[in-house]
């Protein structure tokens, strides 16, 4: 029944997953650009942002069209609405990734203490893990994994605080623009993971039809 | 659908709940040896629109016709269980089906005005119930046509035949005819299946207006219509051919169409079967 409609839903979800895959890349490459001081790589990430925005917008438009023409209900409606919502998150996550790349561009001319790069890289690796888990939960409608994202996010918040403390300790030796760019990059990474956790809540709703109370967000 | 054994005892009347217009407990319905409906229990809320949905042959129209005892007219049918209107058993001995049908009016898929004038169509019921004065009849005709949102279109042609109106107008004339005897409940059996989209819109608007004074139950094959017009939705299903149909899920329309609890409801409304 409604084979075309089913195919359309499947394709739309695949497009969202593809954008999610790009978000993983943007995040990974922007952290690499920051840690390696690679301006060319940073420019490459920044240049890709418009395309990402367009793809996210296309998802929102397409979901609306399907809602308007196919009158989806129940799980189909929840899926469509959630895909629109998730693509909005992806768009913001992409922006945050670009912000990290811009921080990479600003900080590349100066090499700071290795500890800080190590911390950023460690944070980037954890964010990568959250993003992979989020994408898998979305692809497989995996409720258990979606609910686990919150736990995976916790060490990232801790690393941000640690990064902040470490930087404060070294502050006197570092110039302020460099230091603030680095702390912002760490903050952006932490925000990317927060978006992934929000998407996890949305996946839970998509699957169960119930909104679960979001966990209290800890202020950094 | 859970209900206690006590509710099956003869003479049991469900707790008087001001919000419940019609209460159904453990209803079984038979056409001869064939059981069409099994063990239906639900409450129809006062001043609301309740939609019955389900695939063809799932018994929703049969169930609807239990409320005004229309099935009594079919030889060999049998009802077991309980249906109450304002707490009174409508199948109790002594209940006059004709009086019941005044309180519970019905609109059918095909508009069926009588072959008489618009005025006489609406005045028919009140006359039957003894209203004779022309001034009274004039008033009830005008009020009923206004309530059915038809007055403006026909006020100057009341003497013209009801069958000269368009399909959508005829359906609203039938609604006016039912409203003229001041029913408590309006049963609508696919009232919009045979009329044009503009008239459908008018009838849907009308339902929203009427529900402040009349409890409405609508059988519809159009799920978007059920979603648009109703406050509560009941999903019926005959799972196995030859077996009786049942009430699978009953709940707030907004819940049924966003997060139905039963997988069968979900599969039906999302078009996975039916």
Interface residues (C-beta under 8 A of the other chain):
Chain A: X1 X2 X5 X71 X72 X73 X74 X75 X76 X77 X78 X208 X209 X210
Chain B: X223 X224 X227 X257 X258 X259 X260 X265 X266 X269 X270 X271 X272 X273 X274
